[in-house]
Amino acid sequence: MSLFQLRQSALLLITAFIWGCSFVAQSVGMDSVGPFTFTSGRMALGVIVLLPLIFWRRSRLPAPEAARRRSPEYKKNLLVGGGLCGLCLFGGESLQQFGLVFGTEVGKAGFITALYIVLVPLLGLFVGRRTTPLIWAGVATAVVGLWYLCIPPEGFTISAGDFFIFLCALVFSLHILVISFFVTKVDAVELSVTQFAVGSVTATIAMMLFEHPTWEGVLAAAIPILWAGVMSNGIAYTLQIVGQRGMNETVASLILSLESVVSVLAGWALLNEILNGRELFGCALMAVAVVLAQLPMPSKKTAKKAKKTAGAVAEAEGS
C-alpha cells in the first residue's frame, strides 16, 4: 500500500470512528424533534463550520487555481455535484432517522445501513466500474462480520423501520458513487459545504411542510444536534470526500462500514456495555475484510509468468 493510500484510508477510518459515535446522538435526538428538524439542524451546522475554512482557503489560492474556480465549468460541476450529494445526504440521513423512529434497534440499523458495502459495487457495475475478486471476497467477509457484530443470536426480525434503513443504505451507496465522480473535478471541502447547503435547505422545507418543531424540543435536542452537525457533518463527511479521492469506492465503503465496529466498541468502552464473543468475532471479520480488499491483485503479466514457472517446475520434476 502506498503512502497516499495509507493516508486516504486513515482519513476514512477517522470518518468511520466519528460516525460510529453518532448513532447514539441520533437516537437520543429523536426523543425531542422530528427527523427533518434534526437533519436540517445538523446540516446547517455543517455549513457554519466549513464556511470560514472555505474563505481562508480561497484567500490563499495561487492565481491559476483561483481563475479555474471562477470558471463556468468549475461552478457547474460544483453546483451539480454538490446538489446531487446534498439530495443523497438529505435522503439518507432522513430515512435513517425514520428507521430509528419506527423501532429499528441501533445495532440492526448499523447492520442494514452498512449494506452499502454490497450495494456500491453492484451499482458500480451499471456504470462500468469493475471490482476485483479480492474486493468481492472482502465484501462477503464484511457482510458475515456485520451479521455477527450487529444481529443477536436469536436471529433477524423485520420491523417497519427496517425498510427505511434499507432505503437509507441504497441512497448512501449513490452518495459514495457521486462523490467518487465529482471529487476529482472540484475541491473536496467546497463540494462538502455545497452538499450541506443543499441538504439543509431541502430538510428545512420538509420540516416546515411535515413537522411542527418547538423551541423547547430543539433546545432539548441541542447537544445531539451539535454533535451530529459539527462532528458527523462538518468534520466526518468532509473527511469522507477528501479520503475518497483516488480510492476505489468499494474499498472506501468497506473502511467506512467500520462505523458499526466503532459503535459497538464505544459502547463497551464508554458505556460499560457487554462485548460478547460473537461480537468480537464480527469485529475481527470486519478487520480482515478491510485488509483483504486492499491487498494488491497480481497483474496478468505476473500471473502468466508464475504459471509458466510452475509449468517448467512440473516438467522438470516429471523428467
C-alpha positions in Angstrom: 0.0 0.0 0.0 1.4 3.4 -1.0 1.7 6.3 1.5 -1.1 8.0 -0.4 -3.5 5.1 0.0 -2.4 4.8 3.7 -3.3 8.4 4.3 -6.6 8.2 2.5 -7.5 5.0 4.4 -6.7 6.8 7.7 -9.0 9.7 6.8 -11.8 7.2 6.0 -11.1 5.4 9.3 -11.4 8.6 11.3 -14.7 9.2 9.4 -16.0 5.8 10.5 -14.9 6.4 14.1 -16.9 9.7 14.3 -20.0 8.1 12.5 -19.8 5.1 14.9 -20.2 7.5 17.9 -23.0 9.4 16.2 -25.7 6.7 16.3 -26.4 7.3 19.9 -26.7 11.1 19.3 -29.2 10.5 16.5 -31.3 8.1 18.6 -31.4 10.5 21.6 -32.2 13.5 19.4 -35.4 11.7 18.1 -36.9 11.9 21.6 -37.4 15.7 21.2 -37.5 16.6 17.5 -38.6 15.0 14.2 -36.3 13.5 11.6 -36.4 16.5 9.2 -35.8 19.0 12.0 -32.8 17.0 13.2 -31.4 16.8 9.7 -32.0 20.5 9.0 -30.1 21.5 12.1 -27.1 19.2 11.6 -26.7 20.2 8.0 -26.9 23.9 8.8 -24.2 23.5 11.4 -22.1 21.7 8.8 -22.3 24.8 6.6 -21.4 27.1 9.5 -18.4 25.0 10.5 -17.0 24.9 7.0 -17.6 28.4 5.6 -14.7 30.1 7.4 -12.4 27.3 6.2 -13.6 27.9 2.6 -12.9 31.7 2.8 -9.5 31.1 4.3 -8.5 28.5 1.6 -9.8 30.7 -1.2 -7.7 33.6 0.0 -4.5 31.5 -0.2 -5.1 30.1 -3.7 -2.5 30.8 -6.4 -3.8 32.9 -9.3 -4.2 30.0 -11.9 -6.2 27.9 -9.4 -8.3 30.9 -8.3 -9.1 31.5 -12.0 -10.1 27.9 -12.5 -12.5 28.0 -9.7 -14.2 31.1 -11.2 -14.7 29.3 -14.5 -18.2 28.3 -15.6 -17.2 24.7 -15.9 -15.9 24.5 -12.3 -19.0 26.3 -10.9 -21.3 23.9 -12.9 -19.5 20.8 -11.5 -19.7 22.2 -8.0 -23.4 23.0 -8.2 -24.3 19.8 -9.9 -22.1 17.6 -7.7 -22.9 19.4 -4.5 -26.6 19.4 -5.4 -26.7 15.6 -6.0 -24.6 14.9 -2.9 -26.8 17.1 -0.8 -30.0 15.4 -2.0 -28.5 12.0 -1.4 -27.3 13.1 2.1 -30.7 14.5 3.0 -32.4 11.4 1.8 -30.0 9.0 3.5 -30.0 10.9 6.9 -33.7 11.4 6.9 -34.5 7.8 6.1 -32.1 6.6 8.8 -33.9 8.9 11.3 -37.3 7.5 10.2 -36.0 4.0 10.7 -34.9 4.7 14.2 -38.3 6.4 14.9 -40.2 3.4 13.7 -38.5 1.0 16.0 -35.3 -0.3 14.4 -32.7 -1.1 17.0 -29.4 0.8 16.8 -27.4 -2.4 16.2 -29.7 -3.6 13.4 -29.7 -0.1 11.9 -25.9 -0.2 11.8 -26.1 -3.6 10.0 -28.6 -2.6 7.4 -27.0 0.8 6.8 -23.6 -0.8 6.2 -25.1 -3.0 3.4 -23.9 -0.2 1.1 -20.7 -2.2 1.0 -22.7 -4.7 -1.2 -24.7 -2.1 -3.0 -21.8 0.1 -4.0 -20.0 -2.5 -6.2 -23.4 -3.7 -7.6 -24.4 -0.2 -8.6 -20.9 0.4 -9.9 -21.4 -2.4 -12.4 -24.1 -0.4 -14.1 -21.7 2.5 -14.8 -18.8 0.3 -16.0 -16.8 0.1 -12.7 -15.2 -3.3 -12.3 -14.4 -4.9 -8.9 -11.6 -7.4 -8.3 -12.2 -10.8 -6.8 -10.2 -9.8 -3.7 -12.6 -6.9 -3.1 -15.6 -9.1 -3.6 -14.1 -11.5 -1.1 -13.7 -8.6 1.3 -17.3 -7.5 0.8 -18.6 -11.1 1.5 -16.4 -11.3 4.6 -17.6 -7.9 5.8 -21.3 -8.9 5.5 -20.7 -12.0 7.6 -18.8 -9.9 10.1 -21.6 -7.4 10.3 -24.1 -10.1 10.9 -22.2 -11.5 13.9 -21.5 -7.9 15.1 -25.0 -6.4 14.9 -27.6 -9.2 14.9 -28.4 -11.1 18.1 -28.2 -15.0 18.2 -32.0 -15.3 18.2 -31.9 -14.1 14.6 -33.1 -11.3 12.3 -36.7 -10.0 12.5 -38.2 -7.4 10.2 -39.7 -4.3 11.6 -41.4 -1.3 9.9 -38.3 0.8 10.3 -36.0 -1.7 8.6 -37.5 -0.7 5.2 -36.5 2.9 5.7 -33.0 1.9 6.8 -32.5 -0.3 3.7 -33.6 2.7 1.5 -31.1 4.7 3.5 -28.3 2.2 2.6 -29.3 2.5 -1.1 -29.1 6.3 -1.0 -25.8 6.3 0.8 -24.5 4.0 -1.9 -25.4 6.5 -4.5 -23.8 9.2 -2.3 -20.5 7.3 -2.4 -20.6 6.9 -6.2 -21.5 10.5 -6.8 -18.6 11.7 -4.6 -16.2 9.4 -6.5 -17.2 11.0 -9.8 -17.1 14.7 -8.7 -14.3 14.8 -6.2 -11.7 14.8 -9.0 -13.4 17.8 -10.6 -13.9 20.2 -7.7 -12.3 21.0 -4.3 -13.4 18.4 -1.7 -14.2 21.0 1.0 -16.2 23.2 -1.3 -18.1 20.1 -2.5 -18.8 19.2 1.1 -20.2 22.7 2.1 -22.3 22.8 -1.1 -23.9 19.4 -0.2 -24.7 20.6 3.3 -26.2 23.9 2.0 -28.5 22.0 -0.5 -29.4 19.3 2.2 -30.2 22.0 4.8 -32.5 23.9 2.5 -34.2 20.7 1.4 -34.6 19.4 5.0 -35.9 22.8 6.2 -38.6 22.8 3.5 -39.6 19.3 4.5 -39.6 20.3 8.2 -42.0 23.2 7.5 -44.3 21.0 5.5 -44.5 17.9 7.6 -43.4 18.8 11.2 -44.1 21.3 13.9 -40.9 21.8 15.8 -40.9 23.8 19.0 -38.1 25.7 20.7 -38.4 23.5 23.7 -37.8 20.4 21.6 -34.9 21.9 19.7 -33.2 23.0 22.9 -33.7 19.5 24.4 -32.0 18.0 21.3 -29.3 20.7 21.2 -26.4 18.5 22.3 -27.2 15.6 19.9 -27.7 18.1 17.0 -24.4 19.9 17.8 -22.5 16.6 17.8 -24.1 15.4 14.6 -23.7 18.8 12.9 -20.1 19.6 13.9 -18.5 16.2 14.2 -20.5 14.0 11.9 -21.4 16.5 9.2 -18.8 19.3 9.4 -15.8 17.0 10.0 -16.6 13.4 9.2 -18.5 13.9 5.9 -15.8 16.3 4.7 -13.1 13.8 5.6 -15.1 11.2 3.6 -14.9 13.4 0.5 -11.2 14.1 0.9 -10.5 10.5 1.7 -12.3 9.1 -1.3 -10.1 11.0 -3.7 -8.1 8.4 -5.6 -9.6 5.4 -3.7 -11.7 2.6 -5.1 -15.2 3.4 -4.0 -15.9 -0.2 -2.9 -12.7 -0.3 -0.7 -13.8 3.1 0.7 -17.2 1.8 1.6 -15.6 -1.2 3.4 -13.5 1.2 5.5 -16.5 3.4 6.2 -18.6 0.4 7.3 -16.2 0.0 10.3 -18.5 2.6 11.9 -20.5 -0.4 13.1 -17.4 -1.8 14.8 -16.7 1.5 16.4 -20.2 1.9 17.7 -20.0 -1.5 19.5 -16.5 -0.8 20.9 -17.5 2.7 22.0 -20.5 1.2 23.9 -18.2 -1.3 25.5 -15.5 1.2 26.5 -17.6 4.2 27.4 -21.0 2.9 28.5 -19.9 -0.4 30.1 -21.9 -2.4 27.6 -21.1 -6.1 27.4 -19.0 -7.2 24.4 -19.5 -10.9 23.9 -17.5 -13.4 21.9 -20.0 -13.3 18.9 -19.4 -9.5 18.6 -15.7 -9.8 18.9 -15.7 -12.4 16.1 -17.7 -10.0 14.0 -15.2 -7.2 14.7 -12.3 -9.5 13.7 -14.0 -10.5 10.4 -14.6 -6.8 9.6 -10.9 -6.0 10.1 -9.9 -9.0 7.9 -12.4 -7.8 5.2 -10.8 -4.3 5.0 -7.3 -5.7 4.8 -8.3 -8.3 2.2 -9.9 -5.7 0.0 -6.7 -3.6 -0.1 -4.3 -6.4 -1.0 -2.8 -5.9 -4.4 -4.0 -8.1 -7.2 -1.2 -9.8 -9.2 -1.0 -8.3 -12.7 -1.8 -10.5 -15.8 1.9 -10.4 -16.7 2.9 -11.6 -13.3 0.2 -14.3 -13.3 1.4 -15.6 -16.7 5.0 -15.6 -15.5 4.0 -17.6 -12.4 2.0 -20.1 -14.4 4.9 -20.5 -16.9 7.4 -21.0 -14.0 5.0 -23.5 -12.3 4.8 -25.4 -15.6 8.6 -25.5 -16.0 9.0 -26.8 -12.5 6.4 -29.5 -13.0 8.1 -30.6 -16.3 11.5 -30.7 -14.6 10.1 -32.8 -11.8 8.4 -35.1 -14.3 11.7 -35.7 -16.1 
